[in-house]
């Protein structure tokens, strides 16, 4: 059974994506910091027929993230799809004049460096199999910086740059690296969580371009 690993799994979009991939025969590894919440989410998904298990890890701790992904692959099966979508701390949404070097570094660890660790954990098996996908979920500051969202305006573009380089480097190997930009909170947009999950499945299954905008950037409500 192939495995989807959701880094930043929660009861909203993460749960919707888990259910969508489960319909295609995937088991699901749920990764976030709180094991108790993960266990509760896995139990909720199990009631819907989803094979899911939680693995606690902090994306700012690369070793713990790689270890969690390794346990997931060993227990559930090879990670064929990775969704990297941890929700940024509100501290990263401070104005640019309040941004400190320490906070900027933490935001970079959370977004760009966390993705690098996650990719290094799953790519060897994907490349050996000649298939797989990594889907980045980012806000609008990955495309356009905003002075009121300084941390993500620094970190999301770095994450995007790494993802796009992976997209280009792996294009001929059957491993797809793509990004879905959601410029605003999903509940305020024109799409339901299930519709966004359908879009993410489509990106996993067949996207060629690196970046897809859920809605135009100027319509975002971020």
DRENRO-309928 format. One record per atom (N, C-alpha, C): residue number from 0; residue in one letter; x, y, z. Coordinates in Angstrom, 2 decimals. Example, Ala and Ser with C-alpha at 12.3 -4.5 7.8 and 13.67 -1.06 7.14 Angstrom:
<atoms>
<0 'a' <13.19 -5.69 7.80>> <0 'a' <12.30 -4.50 7.80>> <0 'a' <13.20 -3.30 7.80>> <1 's' <12.85 -2.25 7.08>> <1 's' <13.67 -1.06 7.14>> <1 's' <12.90 0.03 7.87>> 
</atoms>
This chain:
<atoms>
<0 'x' <0.85 -1.19 0.00>> <0 'x' <0.00 0.00 0.00>> <0 'x' <0.89 1.25 0.00>> <1 'x' <0.69 2.17 -0.94>> <1 'x' <1.47 3.41 -0.92>> <1 'x' <1.07 4.27 0.26>> <2 'x' <1.97 5.16 0.65>> <2 'x' <1.73 6.00 1.82>> <2 'x' <1.83 7.47 1.45>> <3 'x' <0.87 8.23 1.94>> <3 'x' <0.92 9.69 1.90>> <3 'x' <1.37 10.17 3.27>> <4 'x' <2.39 11.00 3.31>> <4 'x' <2.81 11.63 4.56>> <4 'x' <2.41 13.09 4.51>> <5 'x' <1.66 13.52 5.53>> <5 'x' <1.22 14.91 5.61>> <5 'x' <1.99 15.57 6.75>> <6 'x' <2.91 16.45 6.40>> <6 'x' <3.67 17.19 7.40>> <6 'x' <2.90 18.47 7.70>> <7 'x' <2.40 18.56 8.94>> <7 'x' <1.52 19.65 9.30>> <7 'x' <0.06 19.19 9.27>> <8 'x' <-0.16 17.92 9.60>> <8 'x' <-1.51 17.36 9.53>> <8 'x' <-2.40 17.94 10.62>> <9 'x' <-3.63 18.24 10.24>> <9 'x' <-4.60 18.75 11.19>> <9 'x' <-6.00 18.35 10.78>> <10 'x' <-7.01 18.77 11.53>> <10 'x' <-8.38 18.33 11.28>> <10 'x' <-9.07 19.01 10.11>> <11 'x' <-8.43 20.01 9.51>> <11 'x' <-9.02 20.71 8.38>> <11 'x' <-8.58 20.14 7.05>> <12 'x' <-7.67 20.87 6.38>> <12 'x' <-7.21 20.43 5.07>> <12 'x' <-6.49 19.09 5.15>> <13 'x' <-5.69 18.88 6.18>> <13 'x' <-4.97 17.61 6.29>> <13 'x' <-5.90 16.42 6.30>> <14 'x' <-6.98 16.52 7.08>> <14 'x' <-7.94 15.42 7.15>> <14 'x' <-8.64 15.22 5.81>> <15 'x' <-8.97 16.32 5.13>> <15 'x' <-9.63 16.20 3.82>> <15 'x' <-8.71 15.54 2.80>> <16 'x' <-7.44 15.90 2.82>> <16 'x' <-6.48 15.29 1.90>> <16 'x' <-6.28 13.81 2.24>> <17 'x' <-6.23 13.49 3.53>> <17 'x' <-6.08 12.09 3.94>> <17 'x' <-7.24 11.25 3.39>> <18 'x' <-8.45 11.75 3.51>> <18 'x' <-9.61 11.00 3.01>> <18 'x' <-9.56 10.87 1.49>> <19 'x' <-9.11 11.93 0.82>> <19 'x' <-9.06 11.88 -0.65>> <19 'x' <-8.05 10.85 -1.14>> <20 'x' <-6.87 10.84 -0.55>> <20 'x' <-5.85 9.89 -0.97>> <20 'x' <-6.22 8.47 -0.56>> <21 'x' <-6.89 8.33 0.58>> <21 'x' <-7.30 7.00 1.03>> <21 'x' <-8.25 6.36 0.01>> <22 'x' <-9.06 7.17 -0.65>> <22 'x' <-9.97 6.63 -1.68>> <22 'x' <-9.19 6.04 -2.86>> <23 'x' <-7.94 6.46 -2.98>> <23 'x' <-7.09 5.96 -4.07>> <23 'x' <-6.18 4.83 -3.59>> <24 'x' <-6.40 4.34 -2.37>> <24 'x' <-5.64 3.20 -1.87>> <24 'x' <-4.43 3.53 -1.03>> <25 'x' <-4.30 4.79 -0.59>> <25 'x' <-3.15 5.20 0.21>> <25 'x' <-3.42 5.00 1.70>> <26 'x' <-2.40 4.60 2.44>> <26 'x' <-2.39 4.79 3.88>> <26 'x' <-1.81 6.18 4.15>> <27 'x' <-2.01 6.68 5.37>> <27 'x' <-1.66 8.08 5.64>> <27 'x' <-0.85 8.19 6.92>> <28 'x' <0.30 8.83 6.83>> <28 'x' <1.12 9.17 7.99>> <28 'x' <0.85 10.63 8.33>> <29 'x' <0.39 10.86 9.55>> <29 'x' <0.06 12.20 10.03>> <29 'x' <1.21 12.71 10.89>> <30 'x' <1.76 13.87 10.52>> <30 'x' <2.93 14.38 11.24>> <30 'x' <2.67 15.80 11.71>> <31 'x' <2.79 16.00 13.00>> <31 'x' <2.78 17.32 13.61>> <31 'x' <3.40 17.17 15.01>> <32 'x' <3.33 18.21 15.82>> <32 'x' <4.07 18.17 17.09>> <32 'x' <3.36 17.40 18.21>> <33 'x' <2.04 17.36 18.19>> <33 'x' <1.27 16.85 19.33>> <33 'x' <0.78 15.44 19.08>> <34 'x' <1.39 14.45 19.76>> <34 'x' <1.00 13.06 19.52>> <34 'x' <-0.45 12.80 19.90>> <35 'x' <-0.93 13.42 20.96>> <35 'x' <-2.30 13.21 21.37>> <35 'x' <-3.29 13.65 20.31>> <36 'x' <-3.06 14.81 19.73>> <36 'x' <-3.95 15.29 18.67>> <36 'x' <-3.85 14.41 17.42>> <37 'x' <-2.66 13.94 17.15>> <37 'x' <-2.50 13.05 16.01>> <37 'x' <-3.26 11.75 16.21>> <38 'x' <-3.17 11.19 17.41>> <38 'x' <-3.88 9.95 17.70>> <38 'x' <-5.39 10.14 17.57>> <39 'x' <-5.89 11.29 18.04>> <39 'x' <-7.32 11.57 17.93>> <39 'x' <-7.73 11.71 16.47>> <40 'x' <-6.90 12.37 15.68>> <40 'x' <-7.21 12.53 14.26>> <40 'x' <-7.17 11.19 13.54>> <41 'x' <-6.18 10.36 13.86>> <41 'x' <-6.09 9.03 13.24>> <41 'x' <-7.32 8.20 13.58>> <42 'x' <-7.80 8.32 14.81>> <42 'x' <-9.00 7.57 15.21>> <42 'x' <-10.22 8.08 14.45>> <43 'x' <-10.32 9.38 14.29>> <43 'x' <-11.44 9.96 13.53>> <43 'x' <-11.41 9.49 12.07>> <44 'x' <-10.23 9.48 11.48>> <44 'x' <-10.10 9.04 10.09>> <44 'x' <-10.39 7.55 9.95>> <45 'x' <-9.99 6.78 10.95>> <45 'x' <-10.24 5.34 10.91>> <45 'x' <-11.73 5.05 10.82>> <46 'x' <-12.55 5.90 11.46>> <46 'x' <-14.00 5.72 11.40>> <46 'x' <-14.52 5.90 9.98>> <47 'x' <-13.75 6.60 9.15>> <47 'x' <-14.12 6.78 7.74>> <47 'x' <-13.42 5.78 6.82>> <48 'x' <-12.75 4.79 7.43>> <48 'x' <-12.09 3.76 6.64>> <48 'x' <-10.69 4.10 6.19>> <49 'x' <-10.09 5.13 6.78>> <49 'x' <-8.74 5.55 6.40>> <49 'x' <-7.73 4.86 7.31>> <50 'x' <-6.72 4.23 6.71>> <50 'x' <-5.61 3.68 7.49>> <50 'x' <-4.63 4.81 7.76>> <51 'x' <-4.60 5.29 8.99>> <51 'x' <-3.78 6.45 9.34>> <51 'x' <-3.10 6.23 10.68>> <52 'x' <-1.93 6.82 10.82>> <52 'x' <-1.18 6.71 12.07>> <52 'x' <-0.42 8.01 12.28>> <53 'x' <-0.32 8.45 13.53>> <53 'x' <0.34 9.70 13.84>> <53 'x' <1.79 9.52 14.26>> <54 'x' <2.63 10.46 13.85>> <54 'x' <4.06 10.45 14.19>> <54 'x' <4.45 11.86 14.61>> <55 'x' <4.70 12.05 15.88>> <55 'x' <5.00 13.39 16.38>> <55 'x' <6.41 13.82 15.99>> <56 'x' <6.52 15.04 15.49>> <56 'x' <7.82 15.63 15.15>> <56 'x' <7.63 17.13 15.01>> <57 'x' <8.68 17.87 15.32>> <57 'x' <8.71 19.32 15.14>> <57 'x' <9.52 19.60 13.88>> <58 'x' <8.92 20.29 12.91>> <58 'x' <9.62 20.53 11.65>> <58 'x' <10.88 21.37 11.85>> <59 'x' <10.97 22.09 12.97>> <59 'x' <12.19 22.88 13.24>> <59 'x' <13.33 22.01 13.72>> <60 'x' <13.04 20.74 14.02>> <60 'x' <14.05 19.76 14.44>> <60 'x' <14.17 18.74 13.31>> <61 'x' <15.12 18.97 12.43>> <61 'x' <15.24 18.14 11.23>> <61 'x' <15.42 16.67 11.51>> <62 'x' <16.20 16.36 12.55>> <62 'x' <16.44 14.95 12.87>> <62 'x' <15.14 14.25 13.27>> <63 'x' <14.31 14.93 14.07>> <63 'x' <13.06 14.30 14.50>> <63 'x' <12.10 14.14 13.32>> <64 'x' <12.11 15.09 12.40>> <64 'x' <11.24 15.00 11.23>> <64 'x' <11.66 13.83 10.34>> <65 'x' <12.95 13.72 10.09>> <65 'x' <13.42 12.61 9.26>> <65 'x' <13.14 11.27 9.93>> <66 'x' <13.30 11.21 11.26>> <66 'x' <13.03 9.97 11.97>> <66 'x' <11.55 9.59 11.89>> <67 'x' <10.68 10.58 12.01>> <67 'x' <9.24 10.31 11.92>> <67 'x' <8.87 9.78 10.54>> <68 'x' <9.42 10.36 9.52>> <68 'x' <9.14 9.88 8.16>> <68 'x' <9.71 8.48 7.95>> <69 'x' <10.86 8.21 8.55>> <69 'x' <11.41 6.86 8.45>> <69 'x' <10.54 5.82 9.14>> <70 'x' <10.01 6.16 10.31>> <70 'x' <9.11 5.23 11.01>> <70 'x' <7.84 5.01 10.21>> <71 'x' <7.33 6.08 9.62>> <71 'x' <6.10 5.95 8.82>> <71 'x' <6.31 5.00 7.65>> <72 'x' <7.43 5.13 6.96>> <72 'x' <7.69 4.26 5.81>> <72 'x' <7.86 2.82 6.26>> <73 'x' <8.51 2.62 7.40>> <73 'x' <8.73 1.26 7.89>> <73 'x' <7.43 0.59 8.33>> <74 'x' <6.52 1.36 8.90>> <74 'x' <5.30 0.79 9.46>> <74 'x' <4.12 0.77 8.50>> <75 'x' <4.04 1.76 7.62>> <75 'x' <2.88 1.87 6.72>> <75 'x' <3.19 1.48 5.28>> <76 'x' <4.44 1.67 4.88>> <76 'x' <4.82 1.41 3.49>> <76 'x' <5.54 2.61 2.92>> <77 'x' <6.19 2.45 1.78>> <77 'x' <6.99 3.53 1.19>> <77 'x' <6.18 4.81 1.02>> <78 'x' <6.79 5.95 1.35>> <78 'x' <6.13 7.23 1.18>> <78 'x' <6.18 7.61 -0.30>> <79 'x' <5.05 7.46 -0.95>> <79 'x' <4.93 7.76 -2.37>> <79 'x' <4.54 9.21 -2.61>> <80 'x' <3.89 9.80 -1.61>> <80 'x' <3.47 11.20 -1.72>> <80 'x' <3.75 11.90 -0.40>> <81 'x' <4.30 13.12 -0.49>> <81 'x' <4.57 13.93 0.68>> <81 'x' <3.88 15.27 0.50>> <82 'x' <3.06 15.65 1.47>> <82 'x' <2.50 17.00 1.49>> <82 'x' <3.19 17.77 2.59>> <83 'x' <3.83 18.88 2.23>> <83 'x' <4.52 19.70 3.23>> <83 'x' <3.70 20.96 3.45>> <84 'x' <2.99 21.00 4.57>> <84 'x' <2.03 22.09 4.79>> <84 'x' <1.90 22.48 6.26>> <85 'x' <3.00 22.59 7.01>> <85 'x' <2.87 23.02 8.40>> <85 'x' <2.36 24.46 8.47>> <86 'x' <1.48 24.72 9.44>> <86 'x' <0.89 26.05 9.56>> <86 'x' <1.84 26.98 10.31>> <87 'x' <2.25 28.08 9.69>> <87 'x' <3.23 28.96 10.32>> <87 'x' <2.71 29.56 11.63>> <88 'x' <3.62 29.77 12.54>> <88 'x' <3.30 30.44 13.80>> <88 'x' <2.86 31.88 13.52>> <89 'x' <1.98 32.39 14.38>> <89 'x' <1.58 33.80 14.23>> <89 'x' <2.77 34.73 14.44>> <90 'x' <3.80 34.25 15.14>> <90 'x' <4.99 35.09 15.32>> <90 'x' <5.65 35.43 13.99>> <91 'x' <5.45 34.57 12.98>> <91 'x' <6.06 34.82 11.67>> <91 'x' <5.27 35.84 10.86>> <92 'x' <4.15 36.31 11.41>> <92 'x' <3.30 37.26 10.69>> <92 'x' <3.43 38.67 11.26>> <93 'x' <4.56 38.93 11.88>> <93 'x' <4.79 40.26 12.45>> <93 'x' <5.28 41.24 11.37>> <94 'x' <5.14 42.55 11.62>> <94 'x' <5.63 43.54 10.66>> <94 'x' <7.15 43.46 10.49>> <95 'x' <7.61 43.89 9.35>> <95 'x' <9.02 43.74 9.01>> <95 'x' <9.93 44.46 10.00>> <96 'x' <9.49 45.58 10.55>> <96 'x' <10.34 46.31 11.49>> <96 'x' <10.47 45.60 12.83>> <97 'x' <9.62 44.59 13.07>> <97 'x' <9.71 43.79 14.29>> <97 'x' <10.43 42.47 14.06>> <98 'x' <10.86 42.22 12.85>> <98 'x' <11.52 40.95 12.53>> <98 'x' <12.95 40.95 13.05>> <99 'x' <13.27 39.96 13.87>> <99 'x' <14.62 39.82 14.39>> <99 'x' <15.35 38.71 13.63>> <100 'x' <16.68 38.71 13.67>> <100 'x' <17.41 37.61 13.02>> <100 'x' <17.01 36.25 13.57>> <101 'x' <16.79 36.16 14.89>> <101 'x' <16.43 34.87 15.47>> <101 'x' <15.07 34.40 14.95>> <102 'x' <14.11 35.32 14.85>> <102 'x' <12.79 34.94 14.37>> <102 'x' <12.84 34.57 12.89>> <103 'x' <13.63 35.29 12.12>> <103 'x' <13.77 34.96 10.71>> <103 'x' <14.39 33.58 10.53>> <104 'x' <15.39 33.27 11.36>> <104 'x' <16.03 31.96 11.28>> <104 'x' <15.05 30.86 11.66>> <105 'x' <14.22 31.11 12.68>> <105 'x' <13.23 30.11 13.07>> <105 'x' <12.23 29.89 11.94>> <106 'x' <11.79 30.97 11.29>> <106 'x' <10.85 30.83 10.17>> <106 'x' <11.48 30.04 9.03>> <107 'x' <12.75 30.27 8.78>> <107 'x' <13.45 29.51 7.74>> <107 'x' <13.57 28.04 8.11>> <108 'x' <13.85 27.76 9.37>> <108 'x' <13.88 26.36 9.81>> <108 'x' <12.52 25.70 9.61>> <109 'x' <11.48 26.43 9.92>> <109 'x' <10.13 25.91 9.85>> <109 'x' <9.73 25.59 8.41>> <110 'x' <10.07 26.46 7.49>> <110 'x' <9.62 26.31 6.11>> <110 'x' <10.69 25.66 5.23>> <111 'x' <11.74 26.39 4.91>> <111 'x' <12.71 25.90 3.94>> <111 'x' <13.53 24.72 4.46>> <112 'x' <14.12 24.85 5.64>> <112 'x' <14.98 23.78 6.14>> <112 'x' <14.17 22.54 6.49>> <113 'x' <12.96 22.73 7.00>> <113 'x' <12.09 21.58 7.28>> <113 'x' <11.76 20.81 6.01>> <114 'x' <11.49 21.54 4.94>> <114 'x' <11.22 20.86 3.67>> <114 'x' <12.45 20.10 3.18>> <115 'x' <13.63 20.69 3.33>> <115 'x' <14.85 20.00 2.88>> <115 'x' <15.02 18.69 3.64>> <116 'x' <14.82 18.73 4.95>> <116 'x' <14.93 17.49 5.73>> <116 'x' <13.89 16.46 5.28>> <117 'x' <12.65 16.92 5.08>> <117 'x' <11.59 15.99 4.68>> <117 'x' <11.89 15.38 3.31>> <118 'x' <12.33 16.22 2.38>> <118 'x' <12.63 15.72 1.04>> <118 'x' <13.77 14.70 1.07>> <119 'x' <14.79 14.98 1.84>> <119 'x' <15.92 14.04 1.92>> <119 'x' <15.51 12.71 2.53>> <120 'x' <14.46 12.73 3.36>> <120 'x' <14.00 11.49 3.97>> <120 'x' <13.22 10.61 2.99>> <121 'x' <12.48 11.24 2.07>> <121 'x' <11.59 10.45 1.20>> <121 'x' <12.11 10.27 -0.22>> <122 'x' <13.00 11.14 -0.67>> <122 'x' <13.41 11.09 -2.07>> <122 'x' <14.18 9.83 -2.48>> <123 'x' <15.05 9.27 -1.64>> <123 'x' <15.76 8.08 -2.09>> <123 'x' <14.82 6.96 -2.55>> <124 'x' <13.77 6.69 -1.78>> <124 'x' <12.83 5.63 -2.17>> <124 'x' <12.04 6.02 -3.41>> <125 'x' <11.64 7.28 -3.50>> <125 'x' <10.90 7.74 -4.68>> <125 'x' <11.75 7.61 -5.94>> <126 'x' <12.99 8.04 -5.84>> <126 'x' <13.86 7.98 -7.02>> <126 'x' <14.16 6.54 -7.42>> <127 'x' <14.32 5.67 -6.42>> <127 'x' <14.57 4.26 -6.73>> <127 'x' <13.36 3.63 -7.42>> <128 'x' <12.15 4.08 -7.02>> <128 'x' <10.94 3.53 -7.62>> <128 'x' <10.60 4.21 -8.94>> <129 'x' <11.16 5.38 -9.19>> <129 'x' <10.85 6.11 -10.41>> <129 'x' <9.50 6.77 -10.40>> <130 'x' <8.97 7.03 -9.21>> <130 'x' <7.67 7.70 -9.10>> <130 'x' <7.52 8.30 -7.71>> <131 'x' <6.62 9.26 -7.59>> <131 'x' <6.34 9.88 -6.31>> <131 'x' <6.06 11.36 -6.50>> <132 'x' <5.63 12.00 -5.42>> <132 'x' <5.34 13.43 -5.50>> <132 'x' <5.60 14.10 -4.17>> <133 'x' <6.02 15.35 -4.24>> <133 'x' <6.12 16.23 -3.09>> <133 'x' <5.29 17.45 -3.42>> <134 'x' <4.29 17.74 -2.59>> <134 'x' <3.40 18.87 -2.81>> <134 'x' <3.59 19.88 -1.69>> <135 'x' <4.00 21.09 -2.05>> <135 'x' <4.16 22.18 -1.10>> <135 'x' <2.85 22.97 -1.06>> <136 'x' <2.40 23.30 0.14>> <136 'x' <1.24 24.17 0.30>> <136 'x' <1.72 25.45 0.97>> <137 'x' <1.57 26.57 0.27>> <137 'x' <2.07 27.84 0.79>> <137 'x' <1.03 28.95 0.64>> <138 'x' <1.22 30.01 1.43>> <138 'x' <0.39 31.19 1.30>> <138 'x' <0.92 32.14 0.24>> <139 'x' <0.21 33.24 0.09>> <139 'x' <0.54 34.19 -0.97>> <139 'x' <1.89 34.86 -0.83>> <140 'x' <2.46 34.89 0.39>> <140 'x' <3.78 35.52 0.55>> <140 'x' <4.89 34.69 -0.07>> <141 'x' <4.57 33.49 -0.53>> <141 'x' <5.57 32.74 -1.30>> <141 'x' <5.77 33.34 -2.68>> <142 'x' <4.82 34.16 -3.11>> <142 'x' <4.85 34.77 -4.44>> <142 'x' <5.14 36.26 -4.35>> <143 'x' <4.56 36.91 -3.35>> <143 'x' <4.72 38.35 -3.21>> <143 'x' <4.91 38.71 -1.74>> <144 'x' <6.02 39.34 -1.43>> <144 'x' <6.31 39.72 -0.05>> <144 'x' <5.32 40.75 0.44>> <145 'x' <5.02 40.68 1.77>> <145 'x' <4.15 41.67 2.40>> <145 'x' <4.81 42.11 3.70>> <146 'x' <4.93 43.42 3.88>> <146 'x' <5.65 43.96 5.03>> <146 'x' <5.00 43.58 6.35>> <147 'x' <3.72 43.27 6.35>> <147 'x' <3.03 42.90 7.58>> <147 'x' <3.14 41.43 7.91>> <148 'x' <3.75 40.64 7.01>> <148 'x' <3.92 39.20 7.20>> <148 'x' <5.39 38.86 6.96>> <149 'x' <6.26 39.45 7.78>> <149 'x' <7.68 39.45 7.47>> <149 'x' <8.31 38.07 7.51>> <150 'x' <7.97 37.26 8.52>> <150 'x' <8.60 35.95 8.63>> <150 'x' <8.32 35.04 7.47>> <151 'x' <7.04 34.92 7.08>> <151 'x' <6.72 34.07 5.93>> <151 'x' <7.20 34.70 4.64>> <152 'x' <7.28 36.02 4.58>> <152 'x' <7.79 36.67 3.36>> <152 'x' <9.26 36.38 3.13>> <153 'x' <9.98 36.07 4.20>> <153 'x' <11.38 35.65 4.09>> <153 'x' <11.47 34.14 3.83>> <154 'x' <10.68 33.36 4.57>> <154 'x' <10.85 31.90 4.56>> <154 'x' <10.14 31.20 3.41>> <155 'x' <8.93 31.61 3.07>> <155 'x' <8.20 30.92 2.00>> <155 'x' <8.93 31.00 0.65>> <156 'x' <9.49 32.15 0.27>> <156 'x' <10.22 32.17 -1.01>> <156 'x' <11.43 31.23 -1.01>> <157 'x' <12.10 31.08 0.13>> <157 'x' <13.22 30.13 0.19>> <157 'x' <12.72 28.71 0.02>> <158 'x' <11.62 28.38 0.67>> <158 'x' <11.01 27.05 0.50>> <158 'x' <10.62 26.83 -0.96>> <159 'x' <10.01 27.86 -1.56>> <159 'x' <9.58 27.76 -2.96>> <159 'x' <10.76 27.54 -3.89>> <160 'x' <11.85 28.28 -3.64>> <160 'x' <13.03 28.16 -4.50>> <160 'x' <13.58 26.74 -4.46>> <161 'x' <13.67 26.17 -3.25>> <161 'x' <14.17 24.80 -3.14>> <161 'x' <13.23 23.84 -3.86>> <162 'x' <11.92 24.01 -3.65>> <162 'x' <10.96 23.14 -4.32>> <162 'x' <11.06 23.23 -5.84>> <163 'x' <11.21 24.44 -6.36>> <163 'x' <11.28 24.59 -7.80>> <163 'x' <12.56 23.98 -8.37>> <164 'x' <13.65 24.10 -7.62>> <164 'x' <14.89 23.45 -8.07>> <164 'x' <14.73 21.93 -8.09>> <165 'x' <14.06 21.38 -7.07>> <165 'x' <13.78 19.94 -7.07>> <165 'x' <12.91 19.56 -8.26>> <166 'x' <11.91 20.37 -8.53>> <166 'x' <11.02 20.12 -9.67>> <166 'x' <11.83 19.97 -10.95>> <167 'x' <12.76 20.89 -11.16>> <167 'x' <13.56 20.86 -12.39>> <167 'x' <14.53 19.68 -12.38>> <168 'x' <15.15 19.41 -11.24>> <168 'x' <16.17 18.36 -11.16>> <168 'x' <15.58 16.96 -11.31>> <169 'x' <14.32 16.79 -10.89>> <169 'x' <13.72 15.45 -10.87>> <169 'x' <12.72 15.22 -11.99>> <170 'x' <12.57 16.19 -12.87>> <170 'x' <11.53 16.12 -13.90>> <170 'x' <11.65 14.87 -14.77>> <171 'x' <12.87 14.41 -15.01>> <171 'x' <13.06 13.26 -15.89>> <171 'x' <13.07 11.93 -15.14>> <172 'x' <12.86 11.98 -13.82>> <172 'x' <12.94 10.75 -13.02>> <172 'x' <11.58 10.22 -12.59>> <173 'x' <10.51 10.88 -13.00>> <173 'x' <9.18 10.42 -12.60>> <173 'x' <8.75 10.88 -11.23>> <174 'x' <9.53 11.75 -10.61>> <174 'x' <9.19 12.29 -9.29>> <174 'x' <8.72 13.74 -9.49>> <175 'x' <7.50 14.02 -9.05>> <175 'x' <6.89 15.32 -9.28>> <175 'x' <7.00 16.17 -8.02>> <176 'x' <7.50 17.40 -8.16>> <176 'x' <7.56 18.36 -7.06>> <176 'x' <6.78 19.59 -7.49>> <177 'x' <5.71 19.89 -6.77>> <177 'x' <4.80 20.96 -7.18>> <177 'x' <4.39 21.78 -5.96>> <178 'x' <3.81 22.93 -6.25>> <178 'x' <3.40 23.85 -5.18>> <178 'x' <1.99 24.34 -5.47>> <179 'x' <1.15 24.32 -4.42>> <179 'x' <-0.16 24.94 -4.48>> <179 'x' <-0.14 26.17 -3.58>> <180 'x' <-0.37 27.34 -4.17>> <180 'x' <-0.39 28.58 -3.41>> <180 'x' <-1.84 28.92 -3.08>> <181 'x' <-2.10 29.07 -1.78>> <181 'x' <-3.45 29.40 -1.31>> <181 'x' <-3.36 30.78 -0.66>> <182 'x' <-3.67 31.84 -1.39>> <182 'x' <-3.49 33.20 -0.87>> <182 'x' <-4.66 33.66 -0.01>> <183 'x' <-4.83 33.01 1.13>> <183 'x' <-5.90 33.37 2.04>> <183 'x' <-6.35 32.16 2.83>> <184 'x' <-7.17 32.39 3.84>> <184 'x' <-7.67 31.28 4.65>> <184 'x' <-8.74 30.52 3.86>> <185 'x' <-8.62 29.20 3.80>> <185 'x' <-9.53 28.40 2.99>> <185 'x' <-10.99 28.63 3.32>> <186 'x' <-11.38 28.71 4.60>> <186 'x' <-12.81 28.91 4.88>> <186 'x' <-13.40 30.17 4.26>> <187 'x' <-12.54 31.15 3.94>> <187 'x' <-13.03 32.40 3.36>> <187 'x' <-13.01 32.39 1.83>> <188 'x' <-12.51 31.30 1.23>> <188 'x' <-12.39 31.25 -0.21>> <188 'x' <-13.61 30.60 -0.83>> <189 'x' <-13.57 30.47 -2.15>> <189 'x' <-14.73 29.94 -2.87>> <189 'x' <-14.72 28.43 -2.94>> <190 'x' <-13.71 27.78 -2.37>> <190 'x' <-13.59 26.33 -2.44>> <190 'x' <-13.81 25.70 -1.07>> <191 'x' <-14.39 24.51 -1.06>> <191 'x' <-14.48 23.74 0.17>> <191 'x' <-13.17 22.99 0.40>> <192 'x' <-13.01 22.48 1.61>> <192 'x' <-11.82 21.68 1.90>> <192 'x' <-11.73 20.47 0.98>> <193 'x' <-12.85 19.83 0.72>> <193 'x' <-12.84 18.66 -0.15>> <193 'x' <-12.43 19.04 -1.57>> <194 'x' <-12.85 20.21 -2.02>> <194 'x' <-12.47 20.65 -3.37>> <194 'x' <-10.97 20.97 -3.45>> <195 'x' <-10.43 21.53 -2.38>> <195 'x' <-8.98 21.78 -2.35>> <195 'x' <-8.23 20.45 -2.32>> <196 'x' <-8.76 19.50 -1.56>> <196 'x' <-8.13 18.17 -1.51>> <196 'x' <-8.15 17.52 -2.89>> <197 'x' <-9.24 17.70 -3.64>> <197 'x' <-9.29 17.18 -5.01>> <197 'x' <-8.20 17.82 -5.87>> <198 'x' <-7.98 19.12 -5.67>> <198 'x' <-6.93 19.80 -6.44>> <198 'x' <-5.55 19.24 -6.09>> <199 'x' <-5.34 18.97 -4.81>> <199 'x' <-4.05 18.42 -4.39>> <199 'x' <-3.85 17.02 -4.97>> <200 'x' <-4.91 16.22 -4.99>> <200 'x' <-4.79 14.90 -5.62>> <200 'x' <-4.42 15.04 -7.09>> <201 'x' <-5.04 15.99 -7.78>> <201 'x' <-4.75 16.19 -9.21>> <201 'x' <-3.30 16.61 -9.41>> <202 'x' <-2.77 17.43 -8.51>> <202 'x' <-1.36 17.83 -8.62>> <202 'x' <-0.45 16.63 -8.42>> <203 'x' <-0.77 15.80 -7.45>> <203 'x' <0.01 14.58 -7.25>> <203 'x' <-0.03 13.69 -8.48>> <204 'x' <-1.20 13.60 -9.09>> <204 'x' <-1.40 12.63 -10.16>> <204 'x' <-0.90 13.09 -11.51>> <205 'x' <-0.78 14.43 -11.72>> <205 'x' <-0.45 14.77 -13.09>> <205 'x' <-0.02 16.19 -13.41>> <206 'x' <0.40 16.98 -12.43>> <206 'x' <0.81 18.35 -12.74>> <206 'x' <2.17 18.38 -13.42>> <207 'x' <2.34 19.30 -14.37>> <207 'x' <3.63 19.49 -15.03>> <207 'x' <4.32 20.76 -14.55>> <208 'x' <3.56 21.83 -14.37>> <208 'x' <4.14 23.08 -13.89>> <208 'x' <4.43 23.00 -12.41>> <209 'x' <5.42 23.75 -11.97>> <209 'x' <5.75 23.74 -10.55>> <209 'x' <4.66 24.39 -9.73>> <210 'x' <4.24 25.60 -10.10>> <210 'x' <3.34 26.39 -9.24>> <210 'x' <1.93 26.43 -9.80>> <211 'x' <0.96 26.21 -8.91>> <211 'x' <-0.45 26.38 -9.22>> <211 'x' <-1.05 27.33 -8.19>> <212 'x' <-1.80 28.33 -8.66>> <212 'x' <-2.50 29.24 -7.77>> <212 'x' <-3.92 28.73 -7.58>> <213 'x' <-4.35 28.60 -6.32>> <213 'x' <-5.72 28.18 -6.08>> <213 'x' <-6.69 29.25 -6.57>> <214 'x' <-6.38 30.49 -6.27>> <214 'x' <-7.10 31.64 -6.80>> <214 'x' <-6.05 32.68 -7.19>> <215 'x' <-6.42 33.68 -8.00>> <215 'x' <-5.45 34.73 -8.32>> <215 'x' <-4.97 35.43 -7.06>> <216 'x' <-3.71 35.82 -7.07>> <216 'x' <-3.09 36.41 -5.89>> <216 'x' <-3.84 37.64 -5.41>> <217 'x' <-4.30 38.48 -6.35>> <217 'x' <-4.96 39.72 -5.94>> <217 'x' <-6.36 39.50 -5.37>> <218 'x' <-6.85 38.24 -5.42>> <218 'x' <-8.15 37.94 -4.80>> <218 'x' <-7.97 37.32 -3.42>> <219 'x' <-6.73 37.15 -3.00>> <219 'x' <-6.47 36.52 -1.71>> <219 'x' <-6.90 37.39 -0.54>> <220 'x' <-7.14 36.77 0.56>> <220 'x' <-7.56 37.46 1.77>> <220 'x' <-6.60 37.17 2.92>> <221 'x' <-5.35 37.05 2.57>> <221 'x' <-4.34 36.67 3.57>> <221 'x' <-4.12 37.80 4.55>> 
</atoms>
